[in-house]
Amino acid sequence: MYNIFKKMILVALTAALVFAAFPVTSVFAQGENPPKGGLTNEKLEQVWARQLKNYEKIGQGFDNNDAQIAKFQARIDGAAANGKDVTALQSALDAFESALKSGKPIYESMNGIVNSHQGFDANGKVTDAEKANSTVKEMRAKMLELKSAMGGTGNALREALKAFRAANKPADTSAGLDS
């Protein structure tokens, strides 16, 4: 039984890692004479590189989620067959799965931004600062839209799993043993 819950935690943490990339960008302090047009080319390149890395992590999470959800569902079914109350876990998993379905098209729409990478060359260097700034802003908006679509369901699933494990701890058998 411990193995089942260990695997359930692994699945929940994997799902949480998908969305651990948020927030996507940081706020940068500007000096007394900020550059015209916003961020410097160097900062734009850094932000773009970070956004691409986050995009790839999220993509890996979406690629693995069907199998992970199926495994998690099997574990929930097994726990239910053993007489455990899995209502909260099932509800959290259903909400997470629904959020993934609504979030996937948003993620896929980011592909166009990544492929066109307007204002950046193939190596991520700025070729047109104005277009690059627009690309970074557009990508950030899509990331925030995805985060909103997920609505914290990954965290809710992880918390439901924690609560389930706490409520169903195995009995401490060492207390009654004589040495």
SVG drawing of the C-alpha trace seen along z (x, -y; Angstrom):
<svg xmlns="http://www.w3.org/2000/svg" viewBox="-16 -59 39 68">
<polyline fill="none" stroke="black" stroke-width="0.4" points="0.0,0.0 2.9,-2.3 4.2,-1.8 0.9,-2.9 0.9,-6.2 4.6,-6.7 3.8,-6.4 0.8,-8.7 3.0,-11.4 5.4,-10.9 2.6,-11.5 1.3,-14.5 4.8,-16.0 5.5,-15.4 2.3,-17.3 3.2,-20.1 6.6,-20.4 4.9,-21.1 3.5,-24.2 6.4,-25.1 7.7,-27.3 5.3,-30.1 5.7,-33.1 7.4,-33.2 9.2,-36.6 10.8,-38.7 10.6,-42.4 13.7,-44.3 14.6,-47.6 15.6,-50.4 18.3,-53.0 17.7,-56.7 18.0,-56.7 16.1,-53.7 16.7,-52.6 14.1,-53.6 11.6,-50.9 11.9,-49.1 14.3,-46.2 17.8,-46.1 18.7,-43.6 20.6,-41.5 17.6,-41.4 15.3,-40.5 17.5,-37.6 17.6,-36.4 13.8,-36.6 13.3,-34.9 15.7,-32.1 13.9,-31.6 10.5,-31.6 11.7,-29.0 13.0,-26.8 9.7,-27.1 7.8,-26.3 9.8,-23.1 9.2,-22.0 5.5,-22.6 5.5,-20.7 7.2,-17.7 4.6,-17.8 1.7,-17.8 3.4,-14.9 3.6,-12.7 0.2,-13.6 -2.0,-11.0 0.1,-8.1 0.5,-9.7 -3.2,-10.4 -4.0,-6.8 -1.5,-5.5 -2.9,-7.9 -6.5,-6.8 -5.5,-3.1 -4.0,-3.9 -7.1,-5.7 -9.2,-2.7 -7.0,-0.4 -7.4,-2.4 -11.1,-2.6 -11.2,1.2 -9.4,1.5 -12.2,-0.5 -10.5,-3.9 -12.4,-7.1 -11.0,-8.5 -13.7,-11.1 -11.4,-14.2 -8.6,-12.6 -10.9,-11.7 -12.4,-15.1 -9.0,-16.8 -7.8,-14.5 -10.9,-15.1 -10.5,-18.9 -6.8,-18.6 -7.6,-16.5 -10.3,-19.0 -7.9,-21.9 -5.2,-20.1 -7.7,-19.6 -8.6,-23.3 -5.0,-24.4 -3.5,-22.2 -4.9,-24.5 -3.4,-27.5 0.0,-25.7 -0.3,-24.7 -1.0,-28.3 2.4,-29.2 4.0,-27.1 3.4,-29.8 5.1,-32.4 8.1,-30.1 8.4,-29.1 8.2,-32.7 10.3,-34.1 9.9,-37.6 12.7,-40.0 15.0,-37.1 17.3,-35.0 17.5,-31.2 20.1,-31.5 17.9,-33.8 19.8,-37.0 17.8,-40.2 17.5,-41.3 14.8,-43.8 14.3,-45.1 10.7,-46.3 9.5,-43.0 11.5,-41.1 9.8,-43.0 6.4,-42.4 7.2,-38.6 8.3,-38.4 5.1,-40.2 2.9,-38.0 4.6,-34.8 4.2,-36.1 0.5,-36.7 0.0,-33.2 1.9,-31.7 -0.4,-33.7 -3.4,-32.5 -2.3,-28.9 -1.7,-29.4 -5.2,-30.9 -6.7,-28.0 -5.0,-25.5 -6.5,-27.4 -4.2,-25.8 -5.5,-22.3 -2.1,-20.8 -1.5,-22.2 -5.0,-21.1 -4.3,-17.6 -1.0,-17.5 -2.8,-18.8 -5.6,-16.2 -3.0,-13.5 -1.3,-14.8 -4.6,-14.8 -5.4,-11.3 -2.0,-10.0 -2.4,-11.7 -5.8,-10.2 -4.7,-6.8 -1.3,-6.3 -0.4,-2.7 -0.7,-1.5 2.5,-1.8 3.4,1.8 6.6,1.1 4.9,-0.2 3.5,3.2 6.7,5.2 8.8,6.4 12.5,6.1"/>
</svg>
